[in-house]
Amino acid sequence: MAVAAPQLLLAAKRRVVVVGGGFGGATAAKYLKRFDSSLEVTLVEPKRTYHTCPFSNLVLGNLKGFGELAQHYKTLEHKYGIRVIHARAARVKPGVVLLEDGVKLPFERAVVAPGIDFRFDKMAGYGEFAVEAMPHAWQAGEQTSRLRQQLAAMPEGGTVIICPPENPYRCPPGPYERASLIAHDLRHHNPKAKILILDSKEQFSKQQLFMDGWQQHYGEMIEWRQGSAGGRPLELDVRGMRVRTEFGWEYGDVINFIPAQQAGKVVRISGLADESGWCPVHAETFESRHLPNVHLLGDASLAGAMPKSGFAANSQAKVTVATVVAHLRQESPVPPSYLNICYSFVTPGHAISVAGVYRVEDSEIVSVKGAGGVSPKDAPESLRAREAAYAQSWYENITTDVFG
């Protein structure tokens, strides 16, 4: 009986399964084929159309249509030869991804980027039943449209309550950009309305830049109440449309309650998350600390100093792909470096940003001192306008990089 040559055996074991088609997973699938076109890459994603969370606040501020967030997988299929399966992964096991319909997808390496799920059990009076009356809109889709409709129907002089979650959560500056762009719309169509941010935290990302921008553009329309000043939500009354803090009940015509978060269900069921609900990984490779040959990235991972953002997931995916390809070629991966940049709109023509560079130090991802930073506090409006233009370009570039 003839024995296959070693190189043929190696060639037969080059299957990579990617779970999740967001910024992390779709980037990984695309760059796996770009780095090594001989790989058999399968992308598992239940949605046929992916709506981005980045720029969804522009929809809520009536500055973009919901359809402008739509991204598709046809280019990944037809240009790069990626096999896209629109199904839901049920479990990740050693060497195989099991789909909900029972199909088994064997792999030599897997990249898993399932995004977030919500902790519906963390707030009194709240549950999955509440998301129609109090939409979170923290996963772009039907929730985004629902919240936009509620804002458009709000009575004159009404109140919007926004309740950001405690850290860690997807897109740290997102709730505050959301308040900004909703205020921009209300200023033109409902100028006596008010936005109340009830926040468990004592501080938030880009705080002074946001607050300076709010004062400049919106005056007293936006009020931020920190946890120690009665901002911490303690209970929701969904039917009565109100939020209780230690100071009593606050009534809202629209309530955007953003729940606590955790890693997507598939990794929790698969035993890849720890007691925090997030997935511990090796900082150099994003390989799971619980299951070898499985790499976990994006919002679901515990990534040290890196925030949970689309750009961070994109950066992690590229480093992970380089690692996966090196291992499949029996080569040593190069030392990693990670990046993040995040733009936030205060108005359509006034944006602010934060950028970071990260490296691995003592097996932890840490910020590189002196690299990156936030927009200058006393910048002229011309710089804020340029950053708004940069933000538009950033979105076009990253969506093309991921899905184009």
N, C-alpha and C positions, 0 to 999 in steps of 0.2 A: 504494500500500500504506500503510495507516494505521500510524502510529508510536505506541507506548504512551506515555502521559504519564509524566514522571519519577517522580511519586509512586506510580504503579502499579508501575514497575520496582523502586522501593525496597521496596514492600510485598511483592513477590515474593521478596525476598532477606532473609528474616528467620528463617532456620533456625539453631538452635543445637543441637549434639550434645554431650551430657554422657556421658563414659565413666567408669564407676565409681559404684556406688550406696551408698557408705559415708557417713560424716558430712560429708565435703566434697562429693561428687558429688550426693547426694540433696538436700542443702541448696541447692546451686546450681540444680538442676532446679526445685525448688519455688519458689525466690525469683525465678527468671527469669519464671515465669508470674505470680507475685504482682506483680512490678514492671511487667510488660508482658504482659497476657493475650493479645495478638495474636501473640506469638512462637510459632513451631512448635518445640517442645522435645522432643527425643528422648533418653531415658536408656537407656544400654546397660549392663546388669548381668547376669552369668550366673546369679547366685543368685536364686531366687524368695523365699527367706527369708534375711534378713540377721541374723546373731547379733552383738551388739555386743561388742567387746573391753572397753570400760568395763563394769564390774560383773561381768566373767567371773571375777575373783578371788573374788567372793562365792560363785560356784558351786564353785570349788575348795575353799573353806572350809566347804562344806556349809551355806551360809546362804541360797542361792537355788537353785531348780531351773533346769536348762539352758534349758527352754522359756521362762523369764521373760526371757531375752535376745533373744527373737525379735522382729524387726521386719519389716513387709511393705510392699509398694509399691502396694497397692490404692487408698489415699487419694490418692496422687500421680496415679494414673491417672484415677480417677473424679471426684475433687473439683476437681483442677487441670487436667485435660485433658492431662497429659503422656503421650506415647507411650513406653511401657516395652518394651524388647526384651530378652528374657532370652537373651543370646548373649554371646560373648566377642569383644572387639575384638582384631584381629590387628595392625593398624598404623594410625598417624595420618599422613596425607599432606596436602600443601597442599590445603585445601578439601574433604577427604573423609576419613571414617573407614571403613576396610575391616574387615569382620567376618570371622571364621574361616570362615564358610560361603560367603564370596564376595560377600555383599551389600555394596553401597556406600552410605554415608550422607553426602550432600553437606552442607556447612555454610558459613555466613558467619563464624561464630565457634564454637569448640569449647572446652569446659571438661573437662579430663582430670584425674581424681583416682583413680589406679589402686592406691593403697595401697603395700604393701611386698611384696617377694619376699625370699628368704633366700639368703645366701652359704654354700652347702653345702661350698664348697671352702676355707674358711678355718680349719678345725680338723683336725688329724691324727686319723685313725681315725673321722671323722664323714662322713656323707653323707645323702642323702635316704632311704636305706635305714634310717637309725637312728631315724626319728621315731616309729615304733611302740614301740620299746623305751624311748626317751628322748624323750617328747613335749615339744615346745616350748610348745604351747598359746598361741602368740602371734598366731594368727589364730583367732578364736572359731569353734567348730564341732566336728567330730569329735575334734580334738586336745584340746579342753577336756574332753569326756566321757571320753576315754581317760586323761588325767592324773588326773581325779577318781576313776576306777575304781582306778587304781594306788594312790592315796593311801588309799582305803577298804580295800584289801586288804593294806596294809603290815603286816608282823609287829609284834608288841608290842616296843617299845623300838628300833624300826628307825630308819634315817637317811634323810632327804630331802636331796639335794644340789641346789641351785639355782645355775646358772651364768649370770649376766646377761651381755649382750654389751657390747662397747665402744661408746662414743658414735660417731656418732649412731644412735639407734634409736627405735622407736615407744614412747611412754609412758615417759619416763625413771624415774619412781618406781615403775613397775609391778612389777618383780621383788621389791621390798622390801615393798610392800603384799601381794604374793602370799605371801611368807614369813610375814608377820604373820597373815594369815587362815588359812593352813594350820596355823600354831602354835595359833591359837584352837581349831580343830577338834581337833587332837591333844591339847591340854591336857585336853579333856573325855573323849576316847575312847582316847588312847594317850599318857598323860602322861610316860612314860619315853623317848619318841621324841626325836630331835634333828634340827634343821635346820641345815645347813652351807651358807653362801653363799660360793662360790668366785668372786671378782670380779677381773677384770683391772684395774679402775679403782682409783684411790686415794681417791675420794670419790664420793658419789652424791646425787641430789636429796632434799632434806628430811632429810639424814642424821642430824643430831643429834636431830631430832624423832622419827624412827623409833627410833633407838637408845635414847633415853630411854623411849619407849613399850614397847620390847621388855624393857628392864630392869624396868619397872614391872609389866608384865602376864605376862611369860613367863620371867623370871629368866635361867637359863643355857640355855634350850632353843634359842635362835637364836644362832649364831656367824657373824659376818661376817669374812671374811679378805680383806684388800685385796691388790692385786697385788704390792706390794713385800714383803708378809709371807707369800708363798707361796700367794696366792689365784689367780694367773693359771693358767687351764687350758691345758695344753700338748698333751694327747692324750686321746682317749676310747677306752675298751675297751667296746664295746657289749655283746658277749657276756658279759664279766666284770662288767658294771655297775660301772665304776670310772672315775675321772678322775685323770689324772696332772698334778701341779704340780711345781715345782722341789723340793718337799719329799718327793715320792714319790706313791704311789697312794692315793686316797681312795675307799672303797667306799660305795655307796649302795643302799638297797632301792628307792628311787625317785630317778631323776635327771631333773631338769627343765633340760635344756640349751637355752638360748635363743640361736640362731645370730645371727651378724652379718647385717645387713640392707642392702637397696638398694631403689631404686624398682621398681615393678611392671614386668613383662616388656614390656608393650606400649610403654611410653615408651622403654625401652632399645633395643628393636628399631627404633623409629621415629627413633632418633638424637636424642632429646630430653634424654638424660642425659649428663653429662660423665664424666670418668675416675673420679670418686668413686662413681659409680653412682646419684647423685641429680640432680635437674633444676634447672639454673640458671634463674632467672626475674627479670623486672624487678620491683623491690620495690613500685613504685607500683600495678601492675596484675596481677601474677602471670602476665603474658604470657611465653611461652617466649622465651629468648634465642636459640633455634635455629630456631624456626618461627613466623612472624607469625600472628596471629589465633587462636592456640592458647594457652589459659591452663592452667597446671599448678598444682595446689594440694594441700594436705593433706600426708600423710606423705612423698609422693614428691618434694616440692619442697625446694630449699635456701632457707630462709626466715629467714636471719640469726639473730637472737636468739630467734626463736619456737621452742618445742619441737614435737615431733611428737606432737600430742594431738588428741583428738576435738573439743574446744572450739576449738582453734586452727584446725582445718580448717573448722569451722562459721563462724568469724569471717572467715577468708580467703575463703570461698565468697561471703559476703554482699558483701564489698568487690569481689570479682571480678565478681559479677552487676551491681553498680552500674556498673562500668566497661564491661562488655559492652553493657548497655542504652544507656548514654550514647553509645558508639561507633556502635551501630546507628541511633541517633537523630541522629547527627552532632552531638553535644553534647560538651562538655568534662567529663570525670569530676571528681568532687570529690576533694580530698586525702584519702588513706586514713588510718584509724586501726584498729589491730588489738588484739584482746583474747585472753587465755587465763586460765582458771581450772581447777585440777586438785585434786580431793579424793582423799585416800587414807585407807583404813581401817587402823587398828592393831588395833582390836577392833570388833565391831558397834556399840558405843556410844562409841567413841573415834576421832575422825578428825582429820586435819590437812590443811592446804591451802596452795597457792601460787597467786598471781595475778599477772598482768602486763599492762601496757599498752604498746603498741609504736607507733612512728612511723617514718617514712622520713627518714633523714638521710644526705646524700651518697650517695644511691642504695642504701642499706643499711637493713634493718629493725633497729632498735635499741630497747632497753628505755627507757621513760620513767622517769627517775630520780624517786624519791619516790612513784611510783604502784605499786600492788600490794604484793607482799611475801609472807612466809610467816606461818603461825600463830605466835603468841608462844610462846617457849620455856617459860615458867613459868606457863602458863595453868592455871586450875583445871579440874577434871574436868567441871564444868558447861559450860564453853566447848567442851571436846572433844566432849561429848555433843551440843551444839547443832550443831557442825560435822558430826557424823554425820547429824543430821537434815537439815542443809543439803545434804549429799551425796546423800541419797535424793531430795530435791526437785530437785536439779540434774539427776539422771539422768532423772527423769520429765519435766522441762521440756525438756531438750535432745532427747530422743527424740520428744516431741510436736512440737517445733519442726522437726525434720528430717523425720519420717515421717508426722506427723499432719495 
